[in-house]
Amino acid sequence: MTLEEFSAGEQKTERMDKVGDALEEVLSKALSQRTITVGVYEAAKLLNVDPDNVVLCLLAADEDDDRDVALQIHFTLIQAFCCENDINILRVSNPGRLAELL
């Protein structure tokens, strides 16, 4: 590993930490304001009824969820809908940590 590779890796980790901190703050505020929807089906219903009031869509899945074909189809449909309606999407790989925040 070169110094440049090491430095780039450190910078990436620092940026991800900052993103994680910002996401935690946003989720905390949304939770306190009761402006958060949790669950694939609940999110799909909200997106269908009122997509103009959706700012961010978090998709949380771990390795076990990759084997759930129905869930992957729902994720794909939600992602397509969000892209079509200019809704930001963030995929989270640690649903346990996300559950702690919520």
C-alpha positions as CSV (number, residue, x, y, z in Angstrom):
1,M,0.0,0.0,0.0
2,T,1.3,3.4,-1.0
3,L,1.1,6.6,1.1
4,E,-1.4,8.0,-1.4
5,E,-3.6,4.9,-1.0
6,F,-3.4,5.0,2.8
7,S,-4.2,8.8,2.8
8,A,-7.2,8.3,0.4
9,G,-8.5,5.5,2.6
10,E,-8.3,7.7,5.7
11,Q,-10.1,10.5,4.0
12,K,-12.8,8.2,2.8
13,T,-13.3,6.9,6.4
14,E,-13.5,10.5,7.8
15,R,-16.1,11.5,5.1
16,M,-18.2,8.4,5.9
17,D,-18.0,9.2,9.6
18,K,-19.2,12.7,8.9
19,V,-22.0,11.4,6.7
20,G,-23.0,9.0,9.5
21,D,-23.1,11.8,12.0
22,A,-25.2,14.0,9.8
23,L,-27.6,11.1,9.0
24,E,-27.9,10.4,12.7
25,E,-28.8,14.0,13.4
26,V,-31.4,14.1,10.5
27,L,-33.0,10.9,11.7
28,S,-33.1,12.2,15.3
29,K,-34.9,15.4,14.2
30,A,-37.3,13.6,11.9
31,L,-38.1,11.2,14.7
32,S,-38.8,14.0,17.2
33,Q,-41.0,15.8,14.6
34,R,-42.8,12.5,13.8
35,T,-42.0,12.9,10.1
36,I,-40.4,9.5,9.5
37,T,-42.0,6.4,8.0
38,V,-40.5,3.0,8.9
39,G,-41.0,-0.2,6.9
40,V,-41.0,-1.2,3.2
41,Y,-44.8,-1.4,2.9
42,E,-45.5,1.8,4.9
43,A,-42.9,3.7,2.8
44,A,-44.4,2.4,-0.5
45,K,-47.9,3.6,0.6
46,L,-46.5,7.0,1.6
47,L,-44.6,7.4,-1.7
48,N,-47.8,6.5,-3.6
49,V,-50.0,9.0,-1.7
50,D,-47.7,11.9,-1.1
51,P,-44.3,11.7,-2.9
52,D,-43.8,15.5,-2.9
53,N,-43.3,15.5,0.9
54,V,-40.6,12.8,0.8
55,V,-37.0,14.1,1.0
56,L,-34.9,11.0,1.6
57,C,-35.4,7.3,1.3
58,L,-33.2,5.0,3.4
59,L,-33.0,1.4,2.3
60,A,-31.6,-0.8,5.0
61,A,-30.6,-4.4,4.3
62,D,-28.1,-6.8,5.6
63,E,-26.6,-9.9,4.0
64,D,-29.5,-12.1,5.0
65,D,-32.0,-9.7,3.2
66,D,-30.1,-10.2,-0.1
67,R,-31.6,-13.7,-0.3
68,D,-35.2,-12.4,0.2
69,V,-36.4,-12.0,-3.4
70,A,-39.7,-10.3,-2.5
71,L,-37.8,-7.7,-0.5
72,Q,-35.3,-7.1,-3.3
73,I,-38.2,-6.6,-5.7
74,H,-39.8,-4.0,-3.3
75,F,-36.4,-2.2,-3.0
76,T,-36.0,-2.1,-6.7
77,L,-39.5,-0.7,-7.2
78,I,-39.0,1.9,-4.5
79,Q,-35.6,2.9,-5.9
80,A,-37.2,3.3,-9.4
81,F,-40.0,5.4,-8.0
82,C,-37.6,7.6,-6.0
83,C,-35.4,8.2,-9.1
84,E,-38.5,9.1,-11.1
85,N,-39.6,11.6,-8.5
86,D,-36.2,13.1,-7.7
87,I,-36.1,11.6,-4.1
88,N,-32.7,11.0,-2.7
89,I,-31.9,7.4,-1.9
90,L,-29.3,6.2,0.6
91,R,-28.6,2.5,1.1
92,V,-27.6,1.5,4.6
93,S,-25.7,-1.8,5.2
94,N,-26.2,-1.9,9.0
95,P,-29.9,-2.1,9.8
96,G,-29.2,-2.9,13.4
97,R,-27.5,0.5,14.0
98,L,-30.4,2.2,12.1
99,A,-32.9,0.4,14.4
100,E,-31.0,1.7,17.4
101,L,-31.4,5.2,16.2
102,L,-35.1,4.8,15.6
